Amino acid sequence: MTLEDYVRRRFALSENGYRNFVRSTISVVIHNISLMLPVMVLFVLVCDVMGRNAYDYDLGMWQYLAVCILVLAVMYVTYRWQYDCTFFRTYRESTEVRIAMAERIRRLPLSFFAKKDPTDLSSRVMGDVAVQESAMTHWFPELVGGMVFTAIVSVMVLVYSPLMGVAALWPVPFAIAIILLSKNVQRKYSDIKNERMLEVNEGVQECLEVMRDLRGNNAVGAYTGELFAKMDRVEGSEIRSELNTAVFVVSSQLLLKFGIVTTAIVGGWQLTTGGIDVFTFIVFLILVSRLYDPLNMSLQHLAAMISSEYNMARLQEIEDQPIQTGTTEFHPDGYDVVFDHVRFSYDGGARVLEDVSFTARQGEVTALVGPSGGGKSTTAKLASRFWDVDGGRITVGGVDISTVDPETLLSCYSIVFQDVTLFNTTVRDNIRIGRRGATDEEVLAAARAANCDEFVDALPDSYDTVIGENGAMLSGGERQRISIARALLKDAPIVLLDEATASLDTECESQVQAAISELVRDKTVIIVAHRMRTVEGADRIVVLADGTVAEQGSPRELMEEDGRFARMVRVQRSSDDWAI
């Protein structure tokens, strides 16, 4: 692994980000060198004032003024360059990192999202990238630049006077060693702090999402009490982490101060024995005090970089996740969806589907039914490549969907989930998500087909009413009808309905089914349902139980076989007579 590869992986940098880091480091070194110029001017001035020495240049006032102006100009130019490299360029890099991360997350398989909480992902995109930004603007370039500057000056000092150089520089390796040897301890406390902070963020998010249920069960006090306890633990871990880091950083910085003492002692001894002259002694005293300034900051930045490893690893984890790829050329021979001996499990766990084979034909409604946990929803999602199968294959029009780019594939699907997601905008815009270029007339036609008029006309501004976050103004059934309208508007050749009518009453369900029946002509329709009356009009029933196809055929054929499907129908019919 090259140095570039290591740095890019260690700090989750793009190729452009690495180039920015190199520029930033060089600019810091040059700026630190420019800060030595006032020391040189001061030395020449002292020599001129004392007179009669090897460094007496006897410069005039106007010459000193010109030199000072030139030094200030050089310091300004180098500082401006450093600021541009470490701040402006890094801010642009942070923008690119967030966009690239969002793009990568968008292309990740759903198996990744099943393992990660949305709060965790949002904290990576916002919080962890902010830490990376601080590392690239304040910590890393200053750290490397300070170390390079120290190394350059150290070589010069040792060459000029080895004894004085050792007297001035001996604390440096010990100070750096203190920080490096405390790495594991600092990382331990930093990881605890970050994990507890994530717990609090997840708790706050969850509290906002389930407030209705908390109030309904009179559990707000207990829940918020636990949340406050988590916040107290975060505060405690923050204090311990900061205190732990401060102990090591301050100890190493304190050790550096002894370098000034030893420089003065050895220099005084050398001065009395004639080993150096008074001017060299003055130079070393000024040089040591200036040398330790960037080194002090480098020690702080080194500790900060150690604590940021947790955040950098979380960013790199996103980058390391495999994405679903495939060709953007998709020309199927029709839209029959074929499951051919499909096997599937979540992340190598227990088998969810085993040797599942069936065909959902174009122009027919195929219903997936069976007991809970039988694999119905998983099968529907596999059909649209939300996950990739472990074995067998799924084809659309004879094309293996694992070879097709997910976005290209999904352009041929209209999907309605049981859990509906709506946006804080108008009803019209929420429906138009199904097809961005749709006209108002097409949106209204899809809404009428999904039986949305009934409740939309009662809203304050009809289809121009803003319905709140996730459709807060609407009931569950109303939200689901908007989702169905989206699918109808998209008018894709394959339609997936995962418990799409679960929140509708009997009358509305019948109306929506009638609308779907009118629009399925020449389309492949796959319905996941628990209620048997929902699938009475299906052309084909596939009964899934324990991850296998237990039965398949038309509703009439399965009723005549008197198997699982027939028993499910009888049980649900008997439950219709139940009453409290």
Solvent accessible surface area in square Angstrom, and as a share of the most:
residue,aa,sasa,rsa
1,M,170,0.76
2,T,85,0.50
3,L,131,0.65
4,E,63,0.28
5,D,68,0.35
6,Y,119,0.45
7,V,9,0.05
8,R,74,0.27
9,R,115,0.42
10,R,50,0.18
11,F,10,0.04
12,A,18,0.14
13,L,11,0.05
14,S,43,0.28
15,E,95,0.42
16,N,51,0.26
17,G,2,0.02
18,Y,33,0.12
19,R,107,0.39
20,N,10,0.05
21,F,20,0.08
22,V,56,0.32
23,R,80,0.29
24,S,1,0.01
25,T,16,0.09
26,I,85,0.43
27,S,0,0.00
28,V,2,0.01
29,V,16,0.09
30,I,70,0.35
31,H,22,0.10
32,N,12,0.06
33,I,76,0.38
34,S,5,0.03
35,L,48,0.24
36,M,24,0.11
37,L,49,0.25
38,P,53,0.33
39,V,25,0.14
40,M,114,0.51
41,V,27,0.16
42,L,84,0.42
43,F,29,0.12
44,V,29,0.17
45,L,75,0.37
46,V,41,0.24
47,C,0,0.00
48,D,27,0.14
49,V,118,0.68
50,M,101,0.45
51,G,21,0.21
52,R,242,0.88
53,N,31,0.16
54,A,96,0.75
55,Y,63,0.24
56,D,52,0.27
57,Y,130,0.49
58,D,121,0.62
59,L,62,0.31
60,G,34,0.33
61,M,139,0.62
62,W,181,0.63
63,Q,96,0.43
64,Y,30,0.11
65,L,84,0.42
66,A,59,0.46
67,V,53,0.30
68,C,53,0.32
69,I,105,0.53
70,L,114,0.57
71,V,14,0.08
72,L,114,0.57
73,A,47,0.37
74,V,53,0.31
75,M,42,0.19
76,Y,142,0.54
77,V,95,0.55
78,T,13,0.07
79,Y,110,0.42
80,R,110,0.40
81,W,94,0.33
82,Q,17,0.07
83,Y,77,0.29
84,D,34,0.18
85,C,0,0.00
86,T,2,0.01
87,F,34,0.14
88,F,80,0.33
89,R,68,0.25
90,T,6,0.04
91,Y,93,0.35
92,R,132,0.48
93,E,7,0.03
94,S,3,0.02
95,T,73,0.43
96,E,84,0.38
97,V,16,0.09
98,R,58,0.21
99,I,112,0.57
100,A,60,0.47
101,M,14,0.06
102,A,53,0.41
103,E,72,0.32
104,R,54,0.20
105,I,24,0.12
106,R,124,0.45
107,R,83,0.30
108,L,9,0.05
109,P,24,0.15
110,L,61,0.30
111,S,25,0.16
112,F,4,0.02
113,F,64,0.27
114,A,77,0.60
115,K,113,0.48
116,K,47,0.20
117,D,60,0.31
118,P,98,0.62
119,T,14,0.08
120,D,9,0.05
121,L,18,0.09
122,S,60,0.39
123,S,23,0.15
124,R,7,0.02
125,V,28,0.16
126,M,114,0.51
127,G,35,0.34
128,D,6,0.03
129,V,0,0.00
130,A,43,0.34
131,V,38,0.22
132,Q,4,0.02
133,E,41,0.19
134,S,37,0.24
135,A,0,0.00
136,M,10,0.04
137,T,4,0.03
138,H,86,0.38
139,W,57,0.20
140,F,20,0.08
141,P,0,0.00
142,E,50,0.22
143,L,16,0.08
144,V,39,0.23
145,G,0,0.00
146,G,1,0.01
147,M,50,0.22
148,V,60,0.35
149,F,1,0.01
150,T,8,0.05
151,A,55,0.42
152,I,70,0.36
153,V,11,0.07
154,S,18,0.12
155,V,92,0.53
156,M,124,0.55
157,V,8,0.05
158,L,70,0.35
159,V,118,0.68
160,Y,141,0.54
161,S,13,0.08
162,P,88,0.55
163,L,83,0.41
164,M,0,0.00
165,G,0,0.00
166,V,87,0.50
167,A,8,0.06
168,A,1,0.01
169,L,18,0.09
170,W,86,0.30
171,P,0,0.00
172,V,15,0.09
173,P,80,0.50
174,F,119,0.50
175,A,1,0.00
176,I,38,0.19
177,A,38,0.29
178,I,54,0.27
179,I,0,0.00
180,L,90,0.45
181,L,152,0.76
182,S,4,0.03
183,K,67,0.28
184,N,112,0.57
185,V,62,0.35
186,Q,4,0.02
187,R,81,0.30
188,K,120,0.51
189,Y,65,0.25
190,S,2,0.01
191,D,38,0.20
192,I,58,0.29
193,K,34,0.15
194,N,24,0.13
195,E,88,0.39
196,R,69,0.25
197,M,75,0.33
198,L,32,0.16
199,E,78,0.35
200,V,13,0.08
201,N,55,0.28
202,E,54,0.24
203,G,4,0.04
204,V,56,0.32
205,Q,76,0.34
206,E,84,0.38
207,C,12,0.07
208,L,127,0.63
209,E,118,0.53
210,V,45,0.26
211,M,51,0.23
212,R,205,0.75
213,D,79,0.41
214,L,19,0.10
215,R,176,0.64
216,G,67,0.64
217,N,112,0.57
218,N,142,0.73
219,A,32,0.25
220,V,47,0.27
221,G,57,0.54
222,A,81,0.63
223,Y,45,0.17
224,T,30,0.18
225,G,38,0.36
226,E,101,0.45
227,L,14,0.07
228,F,116,0.48
229,A,40,0.31
230,K,47,0.20
231,M,78,0.35
232,D,93,0.48
233,R,101,0.37
234,V,11,0.07
235,E,102,0.46
236,G,19,0.18
237,S,3,0.02
238,E,55,0.25
239,I,104,0.53
240,R,115,0.42
241,S,9,0.06
242,E,108,0.48
243,L,112,0.56
244,N,25,0.13
245,T,31,0.18
246,A,43,0.34
247,V,80,0.46
248,F,49,0.21
249,V,12,0.07
250,V,88,0.51
251,S,48,0.31
252,S,0,0.00
253,Q,30,0.13
254,L,109,0.54
255,L,38,0.19
256,L,0,0.00
257,K,97,0.41
258,F,103,0.43
259,G,0,0.00
260,I,63,0.32
261,V,80,0.46
262,T,35,0.21
263,T,0,0.00
264,A,39,0.30
265,I,114,0.58
266,V,33,0.19
267,G,0,0.00
268,G,25,0.24
269,W,141,0.49
270,Q,25,0.11
271,L,63,0.31
272,T,115,0.67
273,T,83,0.48
274,G,61,0.58
275,G,48,0.46
276,I,23,0.12
277,D,66,0.34
278,V,54,0.31
279,F,20,0.08
280,T,11,0.06
281,F,33,0.14
282,I,39,0.20
283,V,46,0.26
284,F,4,0.02
285,L,60,0.30
286,I,36,0.18
287,L,26,0.13
288,V,2,0.01
289,S,55,0.36
290,R,29,0.11
291,L,3,0.01
292,Y,5,0.02
293,D,79,0.41
294,P,14,0.09
295,L,1,0.00
296,N,23,0.12
297,M,88,0.39
298,S,0,0.00
299,L,0,0.00
300,Q,79,0.35
301,H,17,0.08
302,L,22,0.11
303,A,1,0.01
304,A,21,0.17
305,M,7,0.03
306,I,7,0.04
307,S,32,0.20
308,S,2,0.01
309,E,27,0.12
310,Y,42,0.16
311,N,15,0.08
312,M,2,0.01
313,A,65,0.50
314,R,24,0.09
315,L,3,0.01
316,Q,23,0.10
317,E,58,0.26
318,I,2,0.01
319,E,95,0.43
320,D,70,0.36
321,Q,35,0.15
322,P,101,0.64
323,I,46,0.23
324,Q,13,0.06
325,T,74,0.43
326,G,35,0.34
327,T,59,0.34
328,T,97,0.56
329,E,116,0.52
330,F,21,0.09
331,H,145,0.65
332,P,26,0.16
333,D,131,0.68
334,G,30,0.28
335,Y,53,0.20
336,D,44,0.23
337,V,0,0.00
338,V,47,0.27
339,F,3,0.01
340,D,56,0.29
341,H,107,0.48
342,V,0,0.00
343,R,89,0.33
344,F,7,0.03
345,S,12,0.07
346,Y,80,0.30
347,D,93,0.48
348,G,73,0.70
349,G,46,0.45
350,A,91,0.70
351,R,116,0.42
352,V,37,0.21
353,L,0,0.00
354,E,68,0.31
355,D,76,0.39
356,V,0,0.00
357,S,36,0.23
358,F,10,0.04
359,T,29,0.17
360,A,0,0.00
361,R,123,0.45
362,Q,69,0.31
363,G,35,0.34
364,E,53,0.24
365,V,21,0.12
366,T,0,0.00
367,A,0,0.00
368,L,1,0.00
369,V,0,0.00
370,G,1,0.01
371,P,64,0.40
372,S,96,0.62
373,G,79,0.76
374,G,2,0.02
375,G,7,0.07
376,K,10,0.04
377,S,43,0.28
378,T,13,0.07
379,T,1,0.00
380,A,5,0.04
381,K,51,0.22
382,L,0,0.00
383,A,0,0.00
384,S,1,0.01
385,R,15,0.05
386,F,31,0.13
387,W,22,0.08
388,D,59,0.31
389,V,40,0.23
390,D,74,0.38
391,G,10,0.09
392,G,42,0.40
393,R,109,0.40
394,I,4,0.02
395,T,7,0.04
396,V,0,0.00
397,G,10,0.09
398,G,59,0.57
399,V,44,0.25
400,D,34,0.18
401,I,7,0.03
402,S,49,0.31
403,T,72,0.42
404,V,0,0.00
405,D,18,0.09
406,P,22,0.14
407,E,94,0.42
408,T,31,0.18
409,L,0,0.00
410,L,51,0.25
411,S,71,0.46
412,C,18,0.11
413,Y,2,0.01
414,S,1,0.01
415,I,44,0.22
416,V,0,0.00
417,F,70,0.29
418,Q,95,0.42
419,D,120,0.62
420,V,13,0.08
421,T,83,0.48
422,L,6,0.03
423,F,103,0.43
424,N,99,0.51
425,T,38,0.22
426,T,25,0.14
427,V,0,0.00
428,R,43,0.16
429,D,51,0.27
430,N,0,0.00
431,I,0,0.00
432,R,39,0.14
433,I,59,0.30
434,G,17,0.16
435,R,92,0.34
436,R,173,0.63
437,G,70,0.68
438,A,6,0.05
439,T,69,0.40
440,D,63,0.33
441,E,123,0.55
442,E,67,0.30
443,V,0,0.00
444,L,49,0.25
445,A,49,0.38
446,A,8,0.06
447,A,0,0.00
448,R,135,0.49
449,A,32,0.25
450,A,0,0.00
451,N,28,0.14
452,C,0,0.00
453,D,42,0.22
454,E,119,0.53
455,F,15,0.06
456,V,0,0.00
457,D,99,0.51
458,A,87,0.68
459,L,28,0.14
460,P,109,0.68
461,D,88,0.46
462,S,42,0.27
463,Y,14,0.05
464,D,76,0.39
465,T,7,0.04
466,V,79,0.45
467,I,0,0.00
468,G,17,0.17
469,E,141,0.63
470,N,64,0.33
471,G,0,0.00
472,A,82,0.64
473,M,101,0.45
474,L,16,0.08
475,S,62,0.40
476,G,36,0.35
477,G,11,0.10
478,E,37,0.17
479,R,47,0.17
480,Q,1,0.01
481,R,22,0.08
482,I,0,0.00
483,S,9,0.06
484,I,1,0.01
485,A,0,0.00
486,R,36,0.13
487,A,8,0.06
488,L,28,0.14
489,L,5,0.03
490,K,65,0.27
491,D,84,0.44
492,A,4,0.03
493,P,33,0.21
494,I,0,0.00
495,V,17,0.10
496,L,4,0.02
497,L,7,0.03
498,D,13,0.07
499,E,19,0.08
500,A,3,0.03
501,T,11,0.06
502,A,40,0.31
503,S,58,0.38
504,L,7,0.03
505,D,91,0.47
506,T,80,0.46
507,E,123,0.55
508,C,7,0.04
509,E,0,0.00
510,S,48,0.31
511,Q,79,0.35
512,V,0,0.00
513,Q,47,0.21
514,A,58,0.45
515,A,15,0.11
516,I,13,0.07
517,S,71,0.46
518,E,113,0.51
519,L,72,0.36
520,V,20,0.11
521,R,165,0.60
522,D,101,0.52
523,K,31,0.13
524,T,0,0.00
525,V,0,0.00
526,I,2,0.01
527,I,20,0.10
528,V,1,0.01
529,A,3,0.02
530,H,76,0.34
531,R,82,0.30
532,M,8,0.03
533,R,100,0.37
534,T,15,0.09
535,V,2,0.01
536,E,110,0.49
537,G,73,0.71
538,A,8,0.07
539,D,71,0.37
540,R,75,0.27
541,I,0,0.00
542,V,0,0.00
543,V,0,0.00
544,L,0,0.00
545,A,4,0.03
546,D,126,0.65
547,G,2,0.02
548,T,54,0.32
549,V,36,0.21
550,A,44,0.34
551,E,28,0.13
552,Q,64,0.29
553,G,4,0.04
554,S,31,0.20
555,P,25,0.15
556,R,185,0.67
557,E,92,0.41
558,L,1,0.00
559,M,66,0.29
560,E,123,0.55
561,E,111,0.50
562,D,77,0.40
563,G,14,0.13
564,R,93,0.34
565,F,6,0.03
566,A,1,0.00
567,R,120,0.44
568,M,42,0.19
569,V,9,0.05
570,R,115,0.42
571,V,99,0.57
572,Q,56,0.25
573,R,143,0.52
574,S,70,0.45
575,S,64,0.41
576,D,114,0.59
577,D,124,0.64
578,W,185,0.65
579,A,82,0.64
580,I,200,1.02
